[in-house]
Amino acid sequence: MKQFAQPIRFGIATSGCLIAYFLILSLFNLHTNIFFSLFNGVITAGGIYEAIKAFKLKDPDSFDYGKGFTAGLITGFVATFTFTIFFALYSTEVNMLFLEQLSTVWFKDYKSFEGIVFFTVAVMGFATTVVLTLSFMQLFKTSRNLKRKLVNNT
């Protein structure tokens, strides 16, 4: 459990950044424009990258692909789970008109629109986490290529 403490901290910090970004957008009434949610991927990418980097710097000798991948997944999943809970509370308790403003067409067509939106937010976060973690581990993994010595044939 001790090995998961650092990725959990990075996940909480990342979710804090996601929540702060969302609240800043809501101050300017831009939180209903879904195109601004693309920056959530940048925030999540930064958190996952820093988590894997810090995990590798903490103990570089025992760092391997599996440990780095696990650190990235935990960071992203904690951030996504926390942000999804915040998103659900915000849209059902703080600003009850938010979902109606988000998509008036869907709100009239579906009775359980809230569930669909919350599920979509969570799935998008989890998918982003997996893709980003796989991408970043290509940077952090150790090479298994054999080092070749140059032979001087003179």
Helices and strands as residue ranges (DSSP letters): G 2-4, H 5-27, G 34-37, H 38-58, H 65-89, I 90-94, H 98-102, H 104-109, H 113-140
